[in-house]
Amino acid sequence: MFLPIKNDDFIKELLKKEEGQTLDFKKTISDCYKIAKTLVAFANTSGGVIAIGISDQKKITGVDPEEEIFMIEKASREYCHPQIAYSIEVYEIDYLEEEQLDEEISIVLITVPKAQFKHYLKEKSGKLISYIRDKDESLPEINPS
């Protein structure tokens, strides 16, 4: 269970930021394996925030928070080795581009801290691969230590 946060100014500031080393916008989580790469890359690099319910074009689309949280938990449990530590915040929005909405929509922010030790993505074959964040991409780490 989560308690939604209302902070329009925070969301407006978030939308001014660009995707990159520590920020990734996702319209929705459709693939646990793919989002696990992002979780691992953020943990192995500088940490970061995944903003779910916002498109790459910074359009707020909204999501079902329970479904997105389920997908993140599943991604960490099934594909991250060890599991990723993260925090979850759900924001309720009642405006879009200064227009009042009839009903509130939600976005989910997943904050991943920089890990103290290396994390790996479990490939479907069972192989473990380390990922890092390079600008706005999650890439396999070359010669991980």
C-alpha positions as CSV (number, residue, x, y, z in Angstrom):
1,M,0.0,0.0,0.0
2,F,1.2,3.5,-0.7
3,L,0.1,7.0,0.2
4,P,0.0,9.2,-2.9
5,I,1.9,12.5,-2.8
6,K,0.5,15.8,-4.2
7,N,3.3,18.2,-5.3
8,D,2.6,19.8,-8.6
9,D,5.8,22.0,-8.3
10,F,8.0,19.0,-7.9
11,I,6.5,17.3,-11.0
12,K,6.8,20.5,-13.0
13,E,10.5,20.7,-12.1
14,L,11.0,17.0,-12.9
15,L,9.6,17.6,-16.4
16,K,12.2,20.4,-17.0
17,K,15.0,17.8,-16.6
18,E,16.4,15.8,-19.4
19,E,16.8,12.0,-19.5
20,G,20.3,11.0,-18.8
21,Q,22.8,9.5,-16.4
22,T,20.4,9.6,-13.5
23,L,16.9,10.0,-14.9
24,D,14.7,7.8,-17.2
25,F,11.2,8.5,-18.3
26,K,8.9,5.5,-19.0
27,K,5.4,5.6,-20.2
28,T,4.8,2.2,-18.6
29,I,6.7,-0.9,-17.7
30,S,5.9,-3.5,-20.2
31,D,8.9,-5.8,-19.8
32,C,10.4,-6.8,-16.5
33,Y,13.7,-7.9,-18.1
34,K,14.2,-4.6,-19.8
35,I,13.5,-2.5,-16.7
36,A,15.8,-4.7,-14.7
37,K,18.7,-3.5,-16.9
38,T,17.9,0.1,-16.0
39,L,17.7,-0.8,-12.3
40,V,21.1,-2.6,-12.4
41,A,22.7,0.2,-14.5
42,F,21.5,2.9,-12.0
43,A,22.7,0.9,-9.0
44,N,26.1,0.2,-10.6
45,T,26.7,3.8,-11.7
46,S,25.4,6.9,-9.8
47,G,22.0,5.9,-8.8
48,G,18.9,7.4,-10.5
49,V,15.2,7.9,-10.8
50,I,12.8,6.1,-13.1
51,A,9.7,8.2,-13.7
52,I,6.9,5.9,-14.8
53,G,3.8,7.5,-16.4
54,I,5.8,10.1,-18.3
55,S,6.7,9.5,-22.0
56,D,10.1,10.2,-23.5
57,Q,8.5,13.4,-24.9
58,K,7.7,14.4,-21.3
59,K,4.0,13.9,-21.7
60,I,2.3,12.8,-18.5
61,T,0.3,9.7,-19.4
62,G,-0.4,8.3,-16.0
63,V,-0.3,4.7,-14.8
64,D,-1.9,2.2,-12.5
65,P,0.5,2.5,-9.6
66,E,-0.1,-1.0,-8.3
67,E,0.6,-2.6,-11.7
68,E,3.8,-0.7,-12.1
69,I,5.0,-1.4,-8.6
70,F,4.3,-5.1,-9.2
71,M,6.4,-5.0,-12.4
72,I,9.3,-3.3,-10.7
73,E,9.2,-5.8,-7.7
74,K,9.1,-8.7,-10.2
75,A,12.0,-7.3,-12.2
76,S,14.2,-6.9,-9.1
77,R,13.3,-10.3,-7.8
78,E,13.6,-12.3,-11.0
79,Y,16.4,-10.5,-13.0
80,C,18.6,-8.6,-10.6
81,H,21.4,-10.3,-8.7
82,P,21.4,-9.4,-5.9
83,Q,18.0,-7.7,-5.7
84,I,18.1,-4.0,-6.1
85,A,17.3,-1.7,-3.2
86,Y,14.9,1.1,-4.3
87,S,12.3,3.4,-2.9
88,I,8.8,4.1,-4.4
89,E,6.8,7.3,-4.4
90,V,3.4,7.7,-6.1
91,Y,2.4,11.2,-7.1
92,E,-1.2,12.2,-7.9
93,I,-1.6,14.8,-10.6
94,D,-4.8,16.8,-11.2
95,Y,-3.5,19.0,-14.0
96,L,-1.9,18.6,-17.4
97,E,-0.2,21.6,-19.1
98,E,-2.1,24.0,-16.8
99,E,-5.4,22.3,-17.6
100,Q,-7.5,20.9,-14.7
101,L,-8.3,17.2,-15.0
102,D,-11.7,15.7,-14.1
103,E,-9.9,13.0,-12.2
104,E,-6.4,12.5,-10.8
105,I,-3.8,10.4,-12.6
106,S,-0.8,8.9,-11.0
107,I,2.9,8.6,-11.8
108,V,5.4,6.4,-10.0
109,L,9.0,7.4,-9.1
110,I,11.4,4.6,-8.4
111,T,14.6,5.9,-6.8
112,V,17.6,3.6,-7.0
113,P,20.6,4.5,-4.8
114,K,24.2,3.9,-6.0
115,A,25.0,0.4,-4.7
116,Q,27.9,-0.4,-2.4
117,F,28.6,-3.5,-4.4
118,K,28.2,-4.8,-8.0
119,H,24.8,-5.8,-9.3
120,Y,24.1,-8.1,-12.3
121,L,21.3,-8.7,-14.7
122,K,20.3,-12.4,-14.8
123,E,20.0,-13.3,-18.5
124,K,17.3,-15.9,-19.4
125,S,20.2,-18.4,-19.9
126,G,21.3,-17.8,-16.3
127,K,24.4,-15.8,-17.2
128,L,25.1,-12.7,-15.1
129,I,26.0,-9.5,-16.9
130,S,26.8,-6.2,-15.2
131,Y,25.3,-3.0,-16.7
132,I,26.2,0.6,-16.3
133,R,24.5,3.9,-17.2
134,D,26.1,5.9,-20.0
135,K,24.1,9.1,-20.6
136,D,20.6,7.9,-21.3
137,E,21.4,4.3,-22.0
138,S,21.9,1.1,-19.9
139,L,24.9,-0.7,-21.4
140,P,26.8,-3.9,-20.6
141,E,29.9,-3.1,-18.6
142,I,33.1,-3.9,-20.5
143,N,35.6,-5.8,-18.3
144,P,33.7,-5.5,-15.1
145,S,35.8,-5.7,-12.0
